[in-house]
Amino acid sequence: MEIVLTIHARRRMLERGILLTDIEMALLNPDIVEQLEQNRFKAVKSIKMKIIKVIYTVEHDRLIVITVA
């Protein structure tokens, strides 16, 4: 499945020192997934003593990353 980052998500990655590999790990092998709205989800992953949170939506065969924390 293709992962697409919004401009907002890219900015947050830079601000928070989150790597693309961190986002991929959180999306592809999350510790927790919560449904926030009808088609919006939060994937949570503990990576190297840091908690990565990825808010995303699913469109066709793509994961659209809205923001990361």
C-alpha distances in whole Angstrom, upper triangle without the diagonal:
4,7,10,13,16,19,21,18,19,23,22,21,24,26,25,24,20,18,15,15,16,13,11,13,14,10,9,13,15,19,19,17,19,19,21,21,20,16,16,16,17,15,18,18,22,21,25,27,25,23,20,19,16,16,13,12,10,10,9,6,6,7,10,13,16,18,19,22
4,6,10,13,16,18,15,16,20,20,18,21,24,23,22,19,17,13,14,15,12,10,13,14,11,11,15,16,20,20,18,20,20,21,21,20,17,16,16,17,16,19,19,22,21,25,27,24,23,19,18,15,15,12,12,10,10,10,7,5,6,9,11,14,16,17,20
4,7,10,13,14,12,12,16,16,14,17,20,19,19,15,13,10,11,12,9,8,11,12,9,10,14,15,18,18,16,18,18,19,19,19,16,15,14,14,13,16,16,19,19,22,24,21,20,16,15,12,12,10,10,10,10,11,9,6,5,6,7,11,13,13,17
4,7,10,12,10,10,14,14,13,16,18,18,18,15,14,11,13,14,11,11,14,14,12,13,17,17,21,20,18,19,19,19,19,19,16,14,15,15,15,18,18,21,21,24,25,23,21,17,16,12,12,9,10,10,10,12,11,7,6,5,6,9,11,13,16
4,7,8,6,6,10,11,10,12,15,15,15,13,12,9,13,13,10,11,14,14,12,15,18,17,21,20,18,19,19,19,19,20,16,14,15,14,15,17,18,20,20,22,24,21,19,15,14,11,11,9,11,12,13,15,14,10,8,6,5,7,8,10,13
4,5,5,6,9,10,11,13,14,15,16,14,14,13,16,16,13,14,18,16,15,18,21,20,23,22,20,20,19,18,18,19,16,14,15,15,16,18,20,22,22,25,26,22,20,17,15,12,11,10,11,13,13,16,16,12,11,7,6,6,8,10,14
4,5,5,6,9,10,11,12,14,15,14,15,13,17,17,15,17,20,19,18,21,23,23,25,25,23,23,22,21,21,22,20,17,18,18,19,20,22,24,23,25,26,23,22,18,17,14,13,13,15,17,17,20,20,16,14,11,9,8,9,11,14
4,5,5,6,9,10,11,12,14,13,14,14,17,17,14,17,19,18,17,21,23,21,24,23,21,21,20,18,19,21,18,16,16,16,17,18,20,22,22,24,24,21,19,16,14,12,11,12,14,17,18,21,21,17,15,11,9,7,6,9,11
4,5,5,6,9,10,10,12,10,11,10,14,13,10,13,16,14,14,17,19,18,20,20,18,18,19,17,18,20,17,14,14,13,14,15,16,19,18,21,21,18,16,13,11,9,9,10,12,15,16,20,19,15,12,10,6,6,4,6,9
4,5,5,6,9,10,10,9,10,9,13,13,11,13,16,15,15,18,20,20,22,22,21,22,22,21,22,24,21,18,18,17,17,18,18,20,19,21,22,18,18,14,14,12,13,13,16,18,19,21,20,17,14,12,9,9,8,8,11
4,5,5,6,9,10,10,12,12,16,15,13,17,19,18,18,21,23,22,24,24,23,23,24,22,23,25,23,20,19,18,18,19,20,21,20,21,22,19,18,15,15,13,14,15,18,20,22,24,24,20,18,15,12,11,9,9,11
4,5,5,6,8,8,10,11,15,13,12,15,17,15,16,20,21,19,21,21,20,20,21,19,21,24,21,18,17,15,16,16,17,18,17,19,19,15,14,12,11,11,12,14,17,20,21,25,24,20,17,14,11,10,7,6,7
4,6,5,6,5,7,8,11,10,9,12,14,13,15,18,19,18,20,20,20,21,22,21,23,25,22,19,18,16,15,15,15,16,15,16,17,14,13,10,11,10,12,14,17,20,22,24,23,19,16,14,11,11,8,7,8
4,6,5,7,8,10,13,13,13,16,17,17,18,21,22,21,23,24,23,24,26,24,26,28,26,23,22,19,19,19,18,19,17,18,19,16,16,14,15,14,16,18,21,23,25,27,26,22,20,18,14,14,12,10,11
4,6,8,11,13,16,14,14,18,19,18,20,23,24,22,23,24,24,24,25,24,26,28,26,23,22,19,19,18,19,19,17,18,18,15,15,13,14,14,16,18,22,24,26,29,28,24,21,19,16,15,12,10,9
4,6,9,12,14,12,12,16,16,15,18,20,21,19,20,21,21,22,23,22,25,27,25,22,20,17,17,15,15,15,14,15,15,11,12,10,11,12,15,17,21,24,26,29,27,24,21,19,15,15,11,8,7
4,6,10,12,10,11,14,15,15,17,20,20,19,20,21,22,23,25,24,27,29,27,23,22,19,18,16,15,15,13,13,14,11,12,11,13,14,16,18,22,24,27,29,27,24,21,19,16,16,13,10,9
4,7,8,6,8,11,11,11,13,16,16,15,17,18,19,20,22,22,24,26,24,20,18,16,14,13,12,12,10,12,13,10,10,8,10,10,14,15,19,21,23,26,24,20,17,16,13,14,11,8,8
4,5,5,7,9,10,11,13,14,15,15,18,19,19,22,23,23,26,27,24,21,19,17,15,14,13,13,11,12,14,12,13,10,12,12,15,16,19,21,23,25,22,19,16,16,13,15,13,10,11
4,5,5,6,9,10,11,12,14,14,17,19,18,21,22,22,24,26,22,20,18,16,14,14,13,15,12,14,17,14,14,11,13,11,14,14,17,18,20,21,19,16,13,13,11,14,12,10,12
4,5,5,6,9,10,10,11,13,15,17,18,21,22,23,25,27,23,21,19,17,14,14,12,13,10,12,15,13,14,11,13,12,15,16,18,19,21,22,19,17,15,15,13,16,15,13,14
4,5,5,6,9,10,10,10,13,14,15,18,20,21,23,25,22,19,17,14,11,10,8,9,7,10,12,10,10,7,10,10,13,14,17,19,21,23,20,17,15,15,12,15,13,10,11
4,5,5,6,8,10,10,13,14,13,16,17,18,20,22,19,16,14,11,9,10,9,11,10,13,15,12,11,8,8,7,10,11,14,15,17,19,17,14,11,11,9,11,10,8,10
4,5,5,6,8,9,13,14,14,17,18,20,21,22,19,17,15,13,10,11,10,12,11,14,17,15,14,11,11,10,12,12,14,14,17,18,15,13,10,12,10,14,13,11,14
4,5,5,5,7,10,12,13,16,18,20,22,23,20,18,15,13,10,10,7,9,8,12,14,13,12,9,11,10,13,14,16,17,19,20,18,16,13,15,13,16,15,13,14
4,6,6,5,8,9,9,12,15,16,19,20,18,15,12,9,6,6,5,8,9,12,14,12,9,7,7,7,10,11,14,15,18,20,17,15,12,13,11,14,13,10,11
4,6,6,9,10,9,12,13,15,17,18,15,13,10,9,6,8,8,12,12,16,17,15,13,10,9,7,9,9,11,11,14,16,14,12,8,11,9,12,12,11,13
4,6,10,11,11,14,16,18,20,20,17,16,13,12,9,11,10,13,13,17,18,17,15,13,13,11,13,12,14,13,16,17,14,12,10,13,13,16,16,15,17
4,7,9,10,14,16,18,21,21,19,17,14,13,9,9,8,10,11,14,16,15,13,12,12,12,14,14,16,16,19,20,17,16,14,16,15,18,18,16,17
4,5,7,10,13,15,18,19,17,15,12,9,6,6,5,8,10,14,15,13,11,9,9,10,12,13,15,15,19,20,18,17,14,16,14,16,16,14,14
4,7,10,14,16,19,21,19,17,13,11,7,6,5,7,10,13,13,13,10,10,10,12,14,15,18,18,22,24,22,20,17,19,17,19,18,15,15
4,7,10,12,16,17,16,14,10,8,6,5,7,10,13,16,16,14,11,11,10,11,12,13,15,17,20,22,21,20,16,18,16,17,16,15,14
4,7,9,12,14,12,10,7,6,5,6,9,12,15,19,19,17,13,12,10,9,10,11,12,13,17,19,18,17,14,15,14,15,15,14,14
4,6,9,11,11,9,6,5,7,8,12,15,18,21,21,18,15,13,11,10,9,11,12,13,17,20,19,18,15,16,14,15,15,14,15
4,6,7,8,6,4,6,9,12,15,18,21,25,24,22,18,16,13,12,10,10,10,12,15,17,18,17,14,15,14,14,15,15,17
4,7,8,5,5,7,10,13,16,20,22,26,25,22,18,16,13,12,9,10,10,13,16,19,20,18,15,15,14,13,13,14,15
4,6,5,7,10,13,16,20,23,25,29,28,25,22,20,16,14,11,11,9,12,14,17,19,17,15,14,15,13,15,17,18
4,6,9,12,15,18,22,25,27,31,31,28,24,22,18,16,13,12,9,10,12,15,17,16,15,14,15,15,17,19,21
4,7,10,13,17,20,23,25,29,29,26,23,20,16,14,11,8,6,7,9,12,13,13,11,11,12,12,15,17,19
4,7,10,13,17,20,22,26,26,23,19,17,13,10,7,6,5,7,10,14,15,13,10,10,10,9,11,13,15
4,7,10,13,17,19,23,22,20,16,14,10,8,6,5,6,9,12,15,15,13,10,10,10,10,11,12,14
4,6,10,13,16,19,19,16,12,10,7,5,5,6,9,12,15,18,18,15,12,12,10,10,10,9,10
4,7,10,12,16,16,14,10,8,6,5,7,8,11,12,16,18,17,15,11,12,10,12,11,10,11
4,7,10,13,13,10,7,6,5,7,9,11,14,16,20,22,21,18,15,15,13,14,12,10,10
4,6,10,10,8,6,5,7,9,12,14,17,18,22,24,22,20,16,17,15,16,14,11,11
4,7,6,6,4,6,9,12,15,17,20,22,26,27,25,23,20,21,18,19,17,13,12
4,6,5,6,7,11,13,16,18,22,23,26,28,26,23,20,21,18,20,17,14,12
4,5,8,10,14,16,20,22,25,27,30,32,29,27,24,24,21,23,20,16,15
4,7,10,13,16,20,22,26,28,31,33,31,28,25,25,22,23,20,16,14
4,6,10,13,16,19,23,25,28,30,28,26,22,22,19,20,16,13,10
4,7,10,13,16,20,22,25,28,26,23,20,20,16,17,14,11,8
4,7,10,13,16,19,22,24,23,20,16,16,13,14,11,7,6
4,7,10,13,16,19,22,21,18,14,14,11,11,8,6,5
4,6,10,13,16,19,17,14,11,10,7,8,6,5,7
4,7,11,14,17,17,14,10,9,6,6,5,6,9
4,7,10,13,13,10,6,5,4,5,7,9,12
4,7,10,11,8,6,5,7,7,10,13,16
4,7,7,6,5,6,9,11,14,15,19
4,6,5,7,7,11,12,16,18,21
4,6,8,10,14,16,19,21,25
4,7,10,13,16,19,20,24
4,6,9,12,15,17,20
4,6,9,12,13,17
4,6,9,11,15
4,6,8,11
4,7,11
4,7
4
